[in-house]
């Protein structure tokens, strides 16, 4: 049976996908490094009511997200079907989002990845994760958020001669990410307009050294020096526009924490040992002083996970602890 046949009303099997939040850049790894976090967007295909909305949303941002064909999850679903050369199933989507919007935690990337992975799953298209990353990166513009959203874990990506080259590894075990989430949003597109077009040579050298130090440290090969986490390209100008975030970063690093501006901000991430109550208590005090909500997040190693109705992508039986349907 072809992928197109699989989308007929009689054969179509609805799926649910969960996609993790992500933190990009990780200091000096601008547009190149990303880390998946245990905070999810879940989406499910359902039979469509011709008189009903294309997308029904709940959770964060539900009151502002479109319910028609302009919804980002649906657009990614539709465009992925076109890219995979399969018929677009006439379905509706139910989306539950727990990722704060426009805060630097990859909410847009999660929406794109949810649509793409659902398109592959529902149509039965035969395509692997590298091609999904390439497709998602072409929609998003770069792979630092979409790659860990698909693959989970710690990801480094670069554009090669024939497309994006992405490598994934499990990050340093026993760590949790502390996300300092302020009430106000920050547009990624607006933030990018403030970035410098060039850097002095000494700053470029320092940037490369810091990126290497951070990436290898996140694999557990050595201890990260908190004074080497910041970068020379995006954090200085972005924290100048968000001085409270700059003060928070400086305070966390002075506390000995590995901390960075997540994506374009305004969320700040600090990585601490999971059982270190002293560090988490100190972080809670910093969050209160900065007027931020503190989220304690495990690192996600699964990435995007899609399961068919009545089935399981991991265990093959019901009752799986990772079931994406439980997140709806």
C-alpha positions in Angstrom: 0.0 0.0 0.0 1.4 3.4 -0.9 1.6 6.4 1.4 -1.2 8.1 -0.5 -3.4 5.0 -0.1 -2.7 5.1 3.6 -4.4 8.4 3.9 -7.8 7.3 2.6 -10.6 7.6 5.1 -10.9 3.9 5.6 -7.2 3.3 6.2 -6.1 6.5 8.1 -4.9 5.9 11.6 -4.8 9.0 13.8 -1.6 9.8 15.7 -0.5 11.8 18.6 3.0 13.5 18.8 4.8 15.1 21.7 7.7 17.5 20.9 10.1 18.9 23.6 11.0 22.5 24.2 14.5 23.4 23.3 17.2 25.9 24.3 19.4 27.2 21.5 22.9 28.7 21.3 23.9 27.5 24.8 26.2 30.5 25.1 28.7 30.8 22.2 27.1 28.2 19.9 25.0 30.8 18.0 22.6 29.1 15.6 24.6 25.9 16.0 24.0 24.2 19.4 20.7 23.1 20.9 19.4 21.2 23.9 16.0 19.4 24.4 14.1 20.1 27.6 11.3 18.1 29.3 8.5 20.5 28.5 6.2 19.6 25.7 3.8 20.5 23.0 1.4 17.7 22.1 -0.7 17.4 18.9 -3.1 14.9 17.6 -4.9 14.3 14.3 -8.7 13.8 14.6 -11.6 13.5 12.2 -12.5 16.9 10.8 -15.9 18.5 11.3 -16.4 20.6 8.1 -18.1 23.3 10.2 -15.5 23.2 12.9 -12.0 24.7 13.3 -9.0 23.2 11.6 -7.1 23.4 14.9 -8.3 23.3 18.5 -5.7 24.6 21.0 -5.4 24.4 24.8 -2.7 25.4 27.2 -0.3 28.3 26.8 -1.1 30.8 24.0 -4.5 29.1 23.2 -6.3 32.4 23.3 -4.1 34.0 20.6 -3.1 31.1 18.3 -5.1 30.8 15.0 -7.6 28.0 14.6 -7.8 28.1 10.8 -5.3 26.9 8.1 -2.8 29.6 9.1 -2.0 27.8 12.4 1.7 26.9 12.4 1.3 23.3 13.3 -1.2 22.8 10.4 1.0 24.7 7.9 3.9 22.5 8.8 1.7 19.4 8.4 0.5 20.6 5.0 3.9 21.7 3.7 5.5 18.5 4.9 3.0 16.4 3.0 3.8 18.4 -0.1 7.5 18.0 0.5 7.1 14.2 1.0 4.9 14.0 -2.1 1.9 12.6 -0.3 -1.7 13.6 -0.3 -2.7 16.0 2.5 -5.2 14.2 4.7 -8.4 16.2 5.5 -8.0 16.0 9.2 -8.2 18.4 12.1 -5.7 18.9 14.9 -5.9 19.1 18.6 -2.9 20.9 20.2 -2.0 21.2 23.8 1.0 23.5 24.4 3.0 23.9 27.6 5.9 25.8 26.1 5.8 29.5 26.8 5.5 31.5 23.6 8.2 33.9 22.4 10.4 33.3 25.4 13.4 31.5 23.8 12.3 27.9 24.5 11.6 26.9 20.9 7.8 27.1 20.8 7.7 27.8 17.1 10.1 25.0 16.4 8.0 22.6 18.4 5.0 23.6 16.4 6.8 23.0 13.1 8.3 19.7 14.2 4.8 18.5 15.5 3.3 19.2 12.1 6.1 17.5 10.2 6.3 14.4 12.4 2.5 14.0 12.3 2.6 14.2 8.5 5.1 11.4 8.3 3.2 9.3 10.8 -0.3 9.7 9.5 0.6 9.2 5.8 3.1 6.4 6.4 5.8 8.3 4.4 9.1 6.5 4.5 11.6 9.2 5.6 14.2 9.2 8.3 15.1 11.7 11.0 18.0 13.4 9.0 15.5 14.3 6.3 13.0 15.5 8.8 15.7 17.7 10.4 16.5 19.1 6.9 12.9 19.8 6.2 12.2 21.4 9.6 15.4 23.5 9.3 14.3 24.7 5.9 11.0 25.9 7.4 12.6 27.4 10.5 15.8 28.8 8.9 18.4 27.0 11.0 18.7 23.7 12.9 19.6 24.7 16.5 16.0 24.4 17.8 14.4 22.0 15.4 17.2 19.4 15.5 17.0 18.7 19.3 13.2 18.9 19.1 13.3 16.0 16.6 16.3 14.0 18.0 16.3 14.9 21.7 19.5 15.4 23.7 22.4 17.7 22.8 22.7 18.7 19.1 25.3 20.5 17.1 24.5 21.5 13.5 26.2 23.3 10.6 25.4 23.9 7.0 27.5 21.6 4.8 27.9 21.6 1.0 24.9 19.4 0.5 22.7 20.5 3.4 22.7 20.6 7.2 25.0 18.3 9.0 23.7 17.5 12.5 25.2 15.4 15.2 23.5 14.3 18.4 24.7 13.0 21.8 23.2 12.4 25.2 24.1 15.4 27.4 25.9 15.3 30.7 23.7 13.1 33.0 22.4 14.0 36.4 21.7 17.6 35.4 18.5 19.7 35.4 17.8 22.9 33.5 16.5 25.8 35.6 14.5 28.1 33.3 13.9 31.7 34.5 10.7 32.7 32.6 9.8 36.4 32.7 6.2 37.5 32.1 7.1 39.5 29.0 7.7 38.0 25.5 10.6 38.7 23.1 10.3 38.5 19.3 13.1 36.4 17.8 12.9 38.4 14.5 13.1 41.7 16.3 16.0 40.5 18.4 18.0 39.4 15.4 17.9 42.9 13.9 20.1 44.1 16.8 23.0 41.7 16.1 26.3 43.0 14.8 27.2 42.2 11.2 30.9 41.6 12.0 33.1 40.8 15.0 36.8 41.7 15.6 39.2 38.9 15.0 40.0 38.5 18.7 36.3 38.2 19.5 35.9 35.5 16.8 38.8 33.5 18.3 37.3 33.8 21.8 33.9 32.8 20.5 35.3 29.6 18.9 37.2 28.8 22.1 34.1 29.3 24.3 31.9 27.3 22.0 34.3 24.3 22.1 34.6 24.5 25.8 30.9 24.6 26.3 30.0 21.8 23.9 32.6 19.4 25.2 31.7 20.2 28.8 28.0 19.4 28.1 29.1 15.9 27.1 30.7 15.4 30.5 34.3 15.3 29.2 35.3 18.1 31.6 33.8 20.6 34.1 32.4 23.7 32.5 33.9 27.0 33.7 30.9 29.3 34.3 33.1 32.3 33.2 33.4 30.8 29.7 29.8 30.2 29.0 28.9 33.7 27.6 29.6 34.8 24.1 30.7 37.8 22.1 28.0 37.9 19.3 24.4 37.8 20.6 24.3 38.0 24.3 25.9 41.5 24.8 23.5 43.3 22.5 20.5 41.3 23.6 21.1 41.8 27.3 21.8 45.5 26.6 18.1 45.6 25.5 17.1 43.4 28.4 19.2 44.7 31.3 17.4 42.6 33.9 18.3 39.5 32.0 21.9 40.6 31.8 22.0 41.2 35.6 20.4 37.8 36.1 23.0 36.1 33.9 25.8 37.8 35.8 24.4 36.9 39.2 23.9 33.2 38.2 27.5 32.9 36.9 28.8 34.6 40.0 27.0 31.9 41.9 29.1 29.3 40.0 26.2 28.2 37.7 26.5 27.4 34.0 24.0 29.9 32.7 23.1 31.3 29.3 20.5 33.3 27.4 18.1 30.8 25.8 17.8 31.4 22.1 17.1 35.1 21.7 15.7 35.3 25.3 14.2 36.5 27.4 14.4 33.1 29.2 17.7 32.4 31.0 18.8 28.8 31.5 21.1 27.6 34.3 22.3 24.0 34.4 22.8 22.5 37.9 23.1 18.9 39.4 19.7 17.4 39.9 20.1 16.8 43.6 21.8 20.1 44.4 19.1 21.7 46.6 21.4 24.5 47.7 21.8 25.6 44.0 18.1 25.3 43.3 17.2 27.3 46.4 19.6 30.0 45.4 18.1 30.0 41.9 14.6 30.3 43.4 15.8 33.5 45.3 17.3 34.9 42.1 14.1 34.1 40.2 12.0 36.0 42.8 14.3 39.0 42.7 14.2 39.0 38.8 10.4 38.7 38.7 10.6 35.4 36.9 8.8 32.0 37.2 11.3 29.2 37.8 10.8 26.0 36.0 12.9 22.9 36.9 13.2 20.8 33.8 14.9 17.5 33.1 16.8 17.2 29.9 14.8 15.4 27.2 16.6 12.5 25.5 13.7 11.2 23.4 12.9 14.1 21.1 9.7 14.0 19.0 7.6 10.9 19.7 4.6 9.9 17.7 2.2 7.1 18.6 -0.8 5.7 16.7 -4.2 5.4 18.3 -4.3 2.1 20.1 -0.5 1.6 19.7 2.8 2.6 21.2 6.0 3.7 19.4 8.2 2.6 22.3 6.9 -0.4 24.2 4.5 -1.8 21.7 1.8 -2.0 24.3 -0.4 0.4 26.2 0.4 2.1 29.5 3.8 3.5 28.4 5.1 6.2 30.8 6.1 8.4 27.8 2.8 8.2 26.0 2.2 11.5 24.2 -1.6 11.0 24.5 -1.1 11.7 28.3 0.1 15.2 27.4 -3.1 16.3 25.6 
